[in-house]
């Protein structure tokens, strides 16, 4: 990790971009053909939230693991465990770097994780940034 100055304005901008992208992604039909993009987009939205937390603290992350760990630290109630976001990270890694072709059911699970975890995280992170 590299430390720089805290930038809550930039962090909030990242959060808003993540929210907009998640809204769009959740409107996509989930098919065998769209699974690739649905999973990658959902993961990216979570990663952006984690990055926003680090930016707000003045930390420049070196990898996605740090960003996901920040999300796991957020004190928020969700219907599914936040640790599932890390499984999305691993799945996205397999898709991007090993040519894994995800199944429709995996994309449907990613949508479920997004619907149960993303918005509670988003609400809490926004609340913290506007204190």
N, C-alpha and C positions, 0 to 999 in steps of 0.2 A: 504494500500500500504506500501511496505517496500522498503526503499532506499538502493541501493548498488552502486558500481562504474559503470559508463557508459562503455558499451562494444559494440562499433560499428562493430567490426569484427564479434562477435557472432550474432549481429542483422542482419548483411548482410548475414550470413550463414542461418539464419532462413528464411529470405526473399527468398533466392535462393532455399531452400527446398520447400517452399510454391509454388514458381513458377513451379518447377518441378512436384509437386503433382497436381497442377491445370491443367497443360498441359496433364498429364495422364488422369485425371478425365474427362476432356472435350472430350477426345477421346472415352470414354465408350459409348456404345449404351444406350439410355434412354428407359427403359421398366418398366413395373409394378414391375418386380423382382429386377431391378437394382436401383430403385428410392431411396431406403433406403441408399445405399452406395453413390450414386451420391450426394444427399443432404448433408449427413454427411461430405463427403470429401470436397465439395465446402465450406461449413461453416468453416471447419478446416483450409483451406487455408487462408480465410479471417482472422480468429482468429490469425493465425500465423503472419500475417502482423501487426496486432495490437500489438501482443506481441513483435515483433521486434522493433516497435517504442518505447515501454516502456523500453526494454532492452537497447536501444541506449541512453535513458535518465537516465539509472541507476535505474530504478524502477522495482521491482518484484511485479507483479500483484497477487491478491488473487483470482480473478474470471474472467470469460470471459467478463462480462459487461464492465469492465475497458478497456479491449483490443478493444472491438467494439467501445466504446466511442472515443478512440484514432483515429480510422479510420474515424469516423464522423467529426473529427476536421481537417482532411487533406484538404487543399485548392486545390481542383481538380474538374474539370468539368467532369460529367458523364451523360450518356443518361438517367439513372434512378437514383432516390435518394439513397444516401448512407444509409439512415435510413432503407432501405429494408434489409440490412445485419442483423439488429437486429431481423427482422422477421424470418430470417434463423436461428438465434440463438434459438429463441423460438420453431421453428419447430424441430430443432435438439434435443432440450431438451425433447420435447414430444416423439420423436422417442426413445431416449436413456432411459428415465426414466418412461415413461407411456405406452410403448408398442404400440405407434401410428404407423400405417402402412401407409406411404405416397403413394399418387397416382402418376401416371406417369405425370400428368399435373403439380403437385407441383415440381417434379424434373425438368421438362422443364422450369418452372419459375425460379428455382434456377440456371439453366444453363444460362438463359437470364440475370439474375442479375450478374452472374460471367462474362459473355462476355461483359457486358456494364460497370461494375464497377471495376472488379479486375485489369485489365491491366492498366487503367489510374492511379489507386492507386499505383500499383506496380512501374510504371514509376516515379511517384512523390516521393515515398518513397526512391527508389534507388537514385534518384537525390539528395535528402536531405542527404543521408548517404555518398555520395561521395563528398560533399562540402569540 
